[in-house]
């Protein structure tokens, strides 16, 4: 009888555990702005597959690329209410809400994609993520990026004076707006998927862009002058809604955090691996290339730092870490 009772209790406990596990099963929704063929989007899909497998099929992730759920500002609002579970967001959108993140866009903070990836893997960068729960109600689980920023234009840009009056497409956030305003350009915020047509019809004269997007979205078909400047990195952050995070068990939190971190690392290493080949491919195109360094932008950098040195107090710590990583 005792054995039977023990077996009965064990069976009940197992059944209860199974019901509990099933009750926690979720189909998460993950939004991002990049098109399906972009590395952010393909790694989001890979994250979905990994999480489904590692949760024993209990959890799934539906990925919505290409702004299907709205622009980043709209997705942040959805994340804050819990209507959206997860996202891969540009740090640009976060910096609009937490100015300290604007420090990551300091002109010539890093020398290239390898240096950028090393800084984003550092403890100094990780400390910024700790600001997110209290400031914006999101949990940041790690960084990704795209390549360094360049300027593709319909007419030559060979000096800082050539920026004056140019309508230049930017991602809508303050640090990059302030940088291009300091060059004399007229920054024009615009969604990524509208850029090709805007170049084609003359709505914009130039765009701030990375090698990868120039090639994938064929922007070079509509603008044949490229300023290779590598003047800023462009980080991304993987986030979970704070409201959703609070509902998860500690086991699910750990599973999501480690799995997403793995795929964000794939984004970092992926752009490191692609950068040189993409630059070589671009140099083979029928476009005119000019190269620039920090001295080219000297006046604009002085003006930018006068503003953002005060807005983003953690800039100095990031500079010190970036310098340490150069050695």
N, C-alpha and C positions, 0 to 999 in steps of 0.2 A: 504493500500500500504506500509506504514511504517513497519507494522508487517511482511508483506511478504518479504520486503527487509531485515529486521533483521534476519528472519528465513533463507533466502538465504545466507546471510553472515555467519551465524552461521554454516550452513551446509558446506559451502566452507571451513571455518576455521577448522571444524572437519575433513573434507576430507584431507586438507593439513597436519594436525597433524598426521593423519593416514599414509599418504604417507611418511612424515618425519620419523615417527617411523619405518615404514617398511624399509626405506633406511638405517637406522642405524642397522637393524637386521644383526647379524653375526653368522657364524659357526666358533667359535674359535677352534684352535688346541692346545692341551696341551701335551707336551712330558715329559717322565721320564724314568729312567733306570731300575726301579724295575719290577719284573715279575707281571703278573695280580693278583696273589693271595696275594701279599704283601699289607700291610695296606696303604702305600702311594698310591698304584694304586687303591685300593678299595675306598679310600676317594677322589681320583681324579674323579672317576666315580660318587660318591655321590655329589661332587661339581657340576659336569655337570648337574645332575638331578635337583639339587636345583636352579641353575642359569636359567635353561630352565623354570622351574615352576614359579620362582619369576619374570621373565621378561615377563610373560604372553605368553610364547612360542616364543617370538621374537628372543631370543638368544639360541644357542646350543653350546656344547663343545664336540669335538671329542678327545678322550683320546688315546694316543699312548704309552703304557707301553713297558718294555723290550727292550729299545734301538731301537725301530722301526725307529726313526728319527735320529739315530746316537748316538755317545757317548755324554757326557755332554759338552765337548769342542765344538763339532759340533753344539749341540743345542744352546749354547750361541751365536755362530756366527749367527745362523738362527734367534734368538731372536733379535740380534742387527740390522739385516737388515729388520726385520718385516716379514720374511718368516714364522716364528713360533710366535704364539701369547702369549703362556703361558708355564710355566714349573714348575715342582717341582724338584729343583736341590739340590744336596748335597752342603753344605757350602764349602766342599773341593774344588769344581771347582771355586767358587767365591774367595776363599782365594788365588788361583793362580793369580788372577787379582787385588785383593785388600788385601794386606798382613795383614791389621788390623783384618780381619776375621780369620786369623790363630790363634789369641789369644783364640778363642773358643775351640781350640784343646790342650790347655795347659794341660800337664799331671797332673791328680788329681786336676784340677780346681774345679770339683764337686765330690760329694761323691757317686752319684748313679742317677737313672733316675728321682726320685722325685726332687732332688736338681737341676739336669740339666733342667727339665721342668720349675722350678721356675725361674732359671736364664734366660732362653729363653723368658719368659713372662715379664721380667723386662724392665724398661725404658732404662737401660744401654745397653742391647742387642738391643733394638729397635733403638737406636741412630746409630748403625752400618748400619742399613738398609738405613739411609739417605745418605750414601756414594755412594749407587749403581747407581742412575741416572747419576750423573756426571762422575763416574769412569768407568762404564761398560754399560751404556745405558739401564739399566733394572730398573723396579720399584719393590721393595721387599714389599710384603704385609703381611709377618709374617713367623714364624718359625714352623717347625715340627722337628721330630728327629726319630732315631731308638734307640735301647738300647745301653748300654755301650759297649766299645770295649773289646774283649777278644782275646786270641791267641789259635787257634786250630792247632795242629801239628801232623806229622806222627811219631815223636820220642819225648821222654820226654824233657820238658823245666822246669828245677828245680832250675836254677840259671841264672844270667845274662850271665854267660859264655856260657850257652847252646844256646844262640842266635847266637854265632859267626859262620859265614859262612853259616848260614841257608838262603836259598832262600825263602823269605817271601812275599806273595802276599799282596799288599796294593791297596787302591784307589789312583789314580795318583794325589797327591797334596803334596806340599812341607813340611808342618808341620809334617805330619805323616812319610814322607820319612826321614826327619831329625831325628825324634825320633828313628826310627828303625835302621838307620845308626849308631846312637850313641850307640845302644845296640851291635853293631858288626854284625848284620844281613845284608843280601843283599836284600834290598827292590825291589820287582818286581811288577810294576804297571800292572793291569790286569782287564778287564771288569768282572763284577759280574757273568755274565752268562757263563763265561769260567772257573770259579774256580773249579767246580766239576771235570771236566776232567783233569785239571792241577794237582789236588791232586792225581787223580787216576793213572796218568801216570808218576808221580814223577817229573813233571816240576817244582813244588814248594814243599818245605818241610813243610811250615806252612802258615797260613793265619790270617790276622787281621779281626775279624768278630764279629757280635753281636749274642746274643742267637737266636733271631727271624730268621735270615737268616740261621744260622746253622741248625735249625730245618726244616724250610720250604724247603730249597734246599738240605737237607740231606747230608751236608758236613761231618757229623760225620761218614758216611759210609766209608769214605776214609782216615780218620785221627782219631785216638782214644786217643789222649792226649790233654787235655784242660787246659790252664792256665787261671783261673778266676781271672782277675786283675782289671776290671772296671777302666782302666787307662785313658780313654778319653771318652767324649761324642761325638756324631756324629750327628750334626744338619742338617736340611734341610730347604730350604727357598722356599716359593711360590712366583713366579715372573711373571710379565707381561712385554712384550717388551715395551721399552720406546716409540718407534715409534707408536705402536698400542695404547698405553695409551693416547698419544697426540690427537689421532683421536676420542676418546670417549667423549661423553657428561659427564657433571659432575654427572648426575643421574646414568649413566652406570658405571662410576668409583666407585661411592659409593656402588652400588649394587654388583659389582664384588669384591670390597675390603671387604665388610662385609661378603659376602657369602664365599669367599675363607678363610678368617680369621676363620670363624666358623669351616670349615673342617680341617684346619691346627691345630686348638685347639683339634679336635677329634683325630688327629694323636698323639699329645702330651699326652693327657689323655689316649689314647689307649695303648701306650707303658708303661705308668705308671701302668695301670691295668694288663698288660700281663707279666711284667717283673718277678715277683716272681714265677708265675706259670711256666714260661718257664725255669727259672733256676732249679726249682724242677724237671721238666721233663727231663732236660739235665742230672741232677745228677742221674737219674734212668737208663740212657743209659749205655751200656757196654763200658765205656771209663774211662781212668785214669785222675783224676782231681788233679791239684796242685793250690794253692791259693797264690796270691801275693798282696803286697801293695806298697806304694810309696817307702819304704825303699829298696824293691827288685830292683827297677829301679833307685836308687839314683844317680848313676854316669851318666846314660843316661839323667836324668832330668836336672842335672846341665849343661850338654852340650847343651841340647835343649834350656834352658832358656837363656843361654849366647848368642844364636843366635836370638831367637824370642823376647827377651826383647827389642832388638833394632828394629827389623823389624815391630813389632806390638805394637806401643806406647799405644794403648788402653787396653793392657793386664792388666795393674795395676788397671784401673777402673773396669774391669770385676772381678779381684781378690777381690777387696774391696766389690763389690756387692755380690759375691759368699759368702764371709765371713759374710756379714750382714745377708744373707738368712739362714746361718747355725744357727743363734741365735734364 
